[in-house]
């Protein structure tokens, strides 16, 4: 495995003496290149960040979990959450624009459902992780 060493004469100063760092700057070229090939693209990282921003809101998470039981109209979701219809519609519009939800019109009614069952599976697994790891 080729390794490149950039500087052999690095010392630790007294302020950072307890930190765990390499004393020599070097890297394994093959491993670094393999990791670079395996990580998502900048566009994918940007989209992932936007997805996490969308999920970083309690109301939106409640909507997603509510829709895990199936398609619901705006009024149903508002009642589940105890919110006004306009406030609920605002969050639904955001989730729809983020492509997390699908919608359909049925006369004067608008129904929403999850765009991906995979997402709710991941979120439910995350809840299990929290219960197993972070609860006392």
C-alpha positions, 0 to 999 in steps of 0.5 A: 500500500503506497503511503505518502508522508508530507512532514516527518518533523511535526511536534506537539505543542504543550497546549495540545499535548492531550489530543490524539493526533498523528505525529506525522502527516501521511496518508494511504493513497489507495485507501483515500482514493477508495473512500473518495470514490465511495462517498456521495457526490456534492449534489447528493450531499446537498440534497441529503442536507436539504432532506435532513433540514425538512425532517428537522421539524417536529410538526413535519415528522408528526405528519410523516408518521401520521401518513405511515398509516396511509393516505389522509386529507389535510383536515384529518392531518390537522386534527391528528396534530391539533393544528389549524388547517392553514398551518397544516397545509403550510407544512404539507406544501413544504413536504410536497415540494421536497418530494417527501409527499405525494398528493391527489385531488378528489373534488374539493379534497386534497389527500396526501401520502408518503412518496417513499415507504423507505423513509418511514422505515428508516425513521422508525428504525431511528426511533428504535435506535433512540430508545435503545441507545439514549434512554435511561 
